[in-house]
Amino acid sequence: MNPVNLKRLAQELNLSIATVSRALQDSYEVSPQTKERVRALAAELDYRPNEYASSLRRNISKTIGVVIPEVNNHFFSLAINGIEEVARQNDYHVLIYLTHEDFEREVAITQYLTGGRVDGLLMSVASGSQEFGHLQKLHASKPAIVFFDRVCDALQTAHVTTNDYESGYQATRHLLEAGCRHVAHLLVSGNLSIGRMRMQGYQAALQEAGLPFDDTLVLSGEGDDDHNTALIANLLRARPEIDGVFASVERLAISTYLACQTLNLTIPADLKVIGFSNLGVAALLNPALTTITQPAYEIGREAATILLRAIEKKRPILPTQSVVLKSELFPRRSTARE
């Protein structure tokens, strides 16, 4: 038996393959009567379109790429879930690439993707990125790019983020209201917009409280977990007056807990800790960690929706399509007054 394809439908209906194809796509170029004949025979013969061939004809792969710094961060795990849901609903596949926070790795991945292996890209920039020429080259060859969480402001495209300035301000103010007067700020990179915005929020809260900004209380933790734990322990040892820590990323909050164990410091009696985190077990830590929690799943959904809408409609992605979602403060034992 011949396979049920466009050619067979065309032969049995005495129509051209092009007419059958247009009829199945509900083209205005085909009369309603002909569309009905084509659909009836297609249903009778249980015709299934060849999605691969269709993608080749339209010069699309039905695949999007997702470039992220790490997967052991619950934020990115949840964001990927949101991305995959939207992709699945639109019959797209998802390829995930990890930079491991390494600039050179990010450059290599973007060079690979310049070859047209995906129809569009969702990206969160590595903390080690110092300049963004590689992203500008990628954008020139593949304009369908949407950034999420960690964005590249140099590219004229959409991004999906949270209210980082307000969240940084809120986190710092929460520590100050808990009685802290010497608040250290731990960030992953000052080169990224999220780092700058959270830092500005931190500075604004200090200024409002009449406290000076001390850049020696700002620590950049760009190494592995053991290295960051040692850096934080050294800071706390050198500056015993520190009574609060605002960690701008999840793993630096965990490293702070480990550093306190090393130094026999008690949270929250000796040190109060708050951190950006989507950690599901934050409430189960000892003590339970106060968090600024981002709507990670929704961020992934929004970013994927913007990207796939642009790909399907063949329209450019503009900065005006950017979305800012709100994070939420969850006070727990790690910042409680003793």
Helices and strands as residue ranges (DSSP letters): H 6-13, H 17-24, H 32-44, H 51-57, E 63-68, H 74-89, E 93-98, H 103-113, E 120-123, H 133-141, E 145-148, E 159-162, H 164-177, E 183-187, H 193-208, G 215-217, E 218-220, H 225-238, E 244-247, H 250-263, E 272-276, G 282-284, E 290-293, H 296-313, G 319-321, E 323-325, E 328-330, G 333-335
